[in-house]
Amino acid sequence: MQIEINMDVPEAEFRKQVDNIINNARKNETVLPFPCHVGDKGIEIMALILSQIDCTGCDALCCKTLKIAEFGIPFLKTELEVLAKRIGDEKLAKMGIKTIEKNKYMPIPCPLLHKNTCSIYDIRPFVCIEYPISQTGEDNFGEKVVSLASSCPEARRITKRAYLTLWKLRNKMQEVVSQVDDVIEGARQEEILRSLKKTMAQEGKE
């Protein structure tokens, strides 16, 4: 998915652009491009985004209908081993896990979801840890950007907030740059004034 956004517009118009991007992504079930390019700091960026996710009060739609993979929620072998130690082999065997080639898949809705809360949150699989981070999208220059699942309400909230914060920061920095000469001149004049006052004070003592 490629996104085009114009940041050289008034805030109200920019907000409309962001709302349209988010609404269209959700409507078309496409990824939601986050305003951050993919680079060497990918894992750090993921950590920063995921640290802002708050699932409190969510209806856990991702655990009930999300098509993470064609056959269900993928579990690594080691993740299933840890899960078996937690809930027991017998209980695990009753959960309808599919084995396709060497891969294991938990069915959807996830049987480990109890009252919209993950019962194994501290040992949940990697695919759940990284959600709602999704496949990468592109900006209007064709550069890869981090993308989030548009079906996640927290992803939509964080993305909108990030875009609006970026707009404010960018415009404020442009304002500062446009006035930097005035700031430098003001600081120079203040320094001259301080120096003059110091000289006059010394002369008054002599």
Order of alpha helices (4+ residues) and beta strands (2+ residues): alpha-beta-alpha-alpha-beta-alpha-alpha-beta-beta-beta-beta-alpha-beta-beta-alpha-alpha
